[in-house]
Amino acid sequence: MKKTLLALVTSVVLAALASAPAFAASHGKKKQRKAAAQAQHQPAPVRDGEAEARLIEIYRLIGAAQSRQALAKAEKLVRDHPNFQLAQLAYGDLLNAQSRPVRAFGDVPDSVAKTGAQMLTELREESQLRMRALRERPPAGAIPAQFLQLSPRNRHAIAVDASRARLYLFENTAQGLKLLADYYISVGKLGIEKSVEGDLRTPLGVYFVTSNLDPKSLKDFYGAGALPINYPNPYDAKRGKTGSGIWLHGTPPNQFSRSPKATDGCVVLANPDLLRIIRTVEVRTTPVVIAQNLRWVAQTHADPEGKRFADTLQAWRAAKGTGDVSRVLGFYTPDFSGNGKTLAEWTPVLKGELDRARGRNVQLKDLSYLRWTDSADTMVVTFGELVEGARTGATKRQYWVRQGTQWKIFFEGVIG
């Protein structure tokens, strides 16, 4: 095999594998499970991340100049996943390399390159993004900076890094967030930062899974299922953003994965990966952060602004316990909206809450808050509000915005 192809993958793959022992260990366990299944004369189940792990192993073998082994594994991969176009392309390169030098990844005849130029470009980009995600692993124990505090009710969390075409799935444990898995994803045809209906872009922000759609009710286009999210959220609505129907969903039967920018605005995963997420996360309580670039921080990282916000939130709680309407209203923006009510229309609702509390302390149970910063600095806060002595209370969600040195509420609503 010519040096040109080796140079394409050697430095990237070997550096990636050296910095990703968890990935390699996971892949090894999958191979052991697969061998055990074959020993019982049963086909190995299709597992999340399995096809990508096998593709990366093929790249590794190419980088190590073990073309025969790579070819054998590529042949088996395309047999197991005939709709995995990127694997087909790698297999074609390996076949070509047996008879002639391979000039570049996806070295197809010139006539094919002309007619399929766009697809070839997309497959090359997909390959580069998959390998970049392997090479640039999140620091051990780090989490996205948006996750300031999650309650035990947030059993899982999702973060999407659009620049890396990657979705990260976390479990919320007693020791903090634990990265369970990460997957290649596709976003909108025209990229990110959705603003209006039909702009073919994926929204950026903090969202929540709102439902789990039965795949039997969906067209084949959506694959193994769909998890809608709450776009537009109140912050989106405040900025005049429109549109709907943003889902995490799968791929049609003839496509294992889609190109990095291929959707109408949804986040799309390979079906085995989506099924893992569907089986894992919970509706309504699972946050989904979609960012252009995720910033990873240590879980013990102290965010000074997060501490200031936490103090402000507790001051709001204490003010509610006093029963003083004017004092509580000082925490709200003039353009506040509460389930369609203006601040003036919502004030009687607030007064009614304070009258029923009769000056008793207000407790915030299962408190979580996530920070989102773009043109403004915002917090998405969810909690159960319980008046001292009461057995039950409402579950609320608030959106706060930083105005200078102060935090103010611009949306509040009951969600349960």
QUIMOFEN-V994546 format. One record per residue. N is the residue number from 1. NEAR is the number of other ideal C-beta (glycine too) atoms within 8 Angstrom. Layout:
n:N near:NEAR
n:N near:NEAR
This chain:
n:1 near:9
n:2 near:9
n:3 near:5
n:4 near:10
n:5 near:16
n:6 near:12
n:7 near:8
n:8 near:9
n:9 near:13
n:10 near:10
n:11 near:7
n:12 near:12
n:13 near:15
n:14 near:11
n:15 near:9
n:16 near:12
n:17 near:11
n:18 near:6
n:19 near:8
n:20 near:11
n:21 near:6
n:22 near:7
n:23 near:12
n:24 near:9
n:25 near:8
n:26 near:10
n:27 near:11
n:28 near:8
n:29 near:8
n:30 near:12
n:31 near:8
n:32 near:8
n:33 near:10
n:34 near:9
n:35 near:8
n:36 near:8
n:37 near:11
n:38 near:10
n:39 near:6
n:40 near:6
n:41 near:4
n:42 near:6
n:43 near:5
n:44 near:9
n:45 near:5
n:46 near:6
n:47 near:9
n:48 near:9
n:49 near:12
n:50 near:10
n:51 near:15
n:52 near:11
n:53 near:12
n:54 near:11
n:55 near:14
n:56 near:15
n:57 near:10
n:58 near:15
n:59 near:12
n:60 near:11
n:61 near:12
n:62 near:17
n:63 near:12
n:64 near:8
n:65 near:7
n:66 near:8
n:67 near:12
n:68 near:6
n:69 near:8
n:70 near:12
n:71 near:12
n:72 near:8
n:73 near:12
n:74 near:13
n:75 near:9
n:76 near:8
n:77 near:15
n:78 near:12
n:79 near:7
n:80 near:7
n:81 near:10
n:82 near:7
n:83 near:8
n:84 near:13
n:85 near:11
n:86 near:12
n:87 near:16
n:88 near:10
n:89 near:13
n:90 near:15
n:91 near:13
n:92 near:10
n:93 near:13
n:94 near:14
n:95 near:8
n:96 near:10
n:97 near:13
n:98 near:7
n:99 near:4
n:100 near:5
n:101 near:7
n:102 near:12
n:103 near:7
n:104 near:8
n:105 near:11
n:106 near:10
n:107 near:9
n:108 near:8
n:109 near:5
n:110 near:5
n:111 near:6
n:112 near:8
n:113 near:10
n:114 near:7
n:115 near:6
n:116 near:9
n:117 near:8
n:118 near:6
n:119 near:9
n:120 near:12
n:121 near:8
n:122 near:11
n:123 near:13
n:124 near:10
n:125 near:10
n:126 near:14
n:127 near:12
n:128 near:8
n:129 near:13
n:130 near:14
n:131 near:14
n:132 near:10
n:133 near:13
n:134 near:13
n:135 near:11
n:136 near:6
n:137 near:10
n:138 near:8
n:139 near:7
n:140 near:4
n:141 near:6
n:142 near:9
n:143 near:11
n:144 near:12
n:145 near:11
n:146 near:11
n:147 near:14
n:148 near:10
n:149 near:9
n:150 near:10
n:151 near:10
n:152 near:6
n:153 near:7
n:154 near:12
n:155 near:10
n:156 near:13
n:157 near:14
n:158 near:16
n:159 near:15
n:160 near:15
n:161 near:13
n:162 near:14
n:163 near:6
n:164 near:9
n:165 near:14
n:166 near:12
n:167 near:15
n:168 near:14
n:169 near:16
n:170 near:14
n:171 near:9
n:172 near:12
n:173 near:7
n:174 near:2
n:175 near:4
n:176 near:7
n:177 near:12
n:178 near:9
n:179 near:9
n:180 near:8
n:181 near:10
n:182 near:8
n:183 near:13
n:184 near:14
n:185 near:11
n:186 near:14
n:187 near:15
n:188 near:15
n:189 near:8
n:190 near:7
n:191 near:10
n:192 near:12
n:193 near:8
n:194 near:15
n:195 near:7
n:196 near:8
n:197 near:6
n:198 near:6
n:199 near:11
n:200 near:9
n:201 near:12
n:202 near:15
n:203 near:16
n:204 near:11
n:205 near:11
n:206 near:11
n:207 near:14
n:208 near:10
n:209 near:16
n:210 near:8
n:211 near:7
n:212 near:9
n:213 near:12
n:214 near:7
n:215 near:10
n:216 near:4
n:217 near:5
n:218 near:12
n:219 near:4
n:220 near:7
n:221 near:6
n:222 near:13
n:223 near:13
n:224 near:9
n:225 near:15
n:226 near:12
n:227 near:15
n:228 near:11
n:229 near:12
n:230 near:8
n:231 near:12
n:232 near:10
n:233 near:12
n:234 near:10
n:235 near:13
n:236 near:11
n:237 near:10
n:238 near:11
n:239 near:6
n:240 near:5
n:241 near:11
n:242 near:7
n:243 near:14
n:244 near:6
n:245 near:7
n:246 near:14
n:247 near:12
n:248 near:15
n:249 near:14
n:250 near:13
n:251 near:11
n:252 near:8
n:253 near:6
n:254 near:4
n:255 near:9
n:256 near:11
n:257 near:12
n:258 near:8
n:259 near:10
n:260 near:10
n:261 near:10
n:262 near:9
n:263 near:14
n:264 near:7
n:265 near:14
n:266 near:12
n:267 near:15
n:268 near:13
n:269 near:17
n:270 near:13
n:271 near:11
n:272 near:13
n:273 near:14
n:274 near:15
n:275 near:12
n:276 near:11
n:277 near:14
n:278 near:11
n:279 near:5
n:280 near:8
n:281 near:12
n:282 near:8
n:283 near:10
n:284 near:9
n:285 near:9
n:286 near:14
n:287 near:15
n:288 near:14
n:289 near:17
n:290 near:13
n:291 near:13
n:292 near:8
n:293 near:7
n:294 near:12
n:295 near:7
n:296 near:9
n:297 near:10
n:298 near:7
n:299 near:9
n:300 near:4
n:301 near:7
n:302 near:6
n:303 near:10
n:304 near:6
n:305 near:9
n:306 near:12
n:307 near:9
n:308 near:9
n:309 near:15
n:310 near:10
n:311 near:8
n:312 near:12
n:313 near:14
n:314 near:8
n:315 near:9
n:316 near:11
n:317 near:11
n:318 near:8
n:319 near:12
n:320 near:12
n:321 near:11
n:322 near:9
n:323 near:10
n:324 near:8
n:325 near:10
n:326 near:6
n:327 near:8
n:328 near:14
n:329 near:10
n:330 near:7
n:331 near:10
n:332 near:11
n:333 near:10
n:334 near:5
n:335 near:7
n:336 near:13
n:337 near:12
n:338 near:10
n:339 near:6
n:340 near:4
n:341 near:9
n:342 near:7
n:343 near:12
n:344 near:5
n:345 near:8
n:346 near:12
n:347 near:10
n:348 near:7
n:349 near:10
n:350 near:11
n:351 near:9
n:352 near:8
n:353 near:9
n:354 near:12
n:355 near:8
n:356 near:7
n:357 near:12
n:358 near:6
n:359 near:6
n:360 near:9
n:361 near:6
n:362 near:12
n:363 near:9
n:364 near:10
n:365 near:9
n:366 near:10
n:367 near:11
n:368 near:13
n:369 near:14
n:370 near:13
n:371 near:15
n:372 near:12
n:373 near:6
n:374 near:5
n:375 near:2
n:376 near:7
n:377 near:7
n:378 near:12
n:379 near:13
n:380 near:15
n:381 near:12
n:382 near:13
n:383 near:12
n:384 near:10
n:385 near:12
n:386 near:11
n:387 near:12
n:388 near:8
n:389 near:4
n:390 near:7
n:391 near:2
n:392 near:4
n:393 near:9
n:394 near:7
n:395 near:12
n:396 near:12
n:397 near:10
n:398 near:11
n:399 near:16
n:400 near:14
n:401 near:11
n:402 near:13
n:403 near:7
n:404 near:4
n:405 near:3
n:406 near:7
n:407 near:11
n:408 near:11
n:409 near:12
n:410 near:13
n:411 near:12
n:412 near:10
n:413 near:9
n:414 near:7
n:415 near:8
n:416 near:5
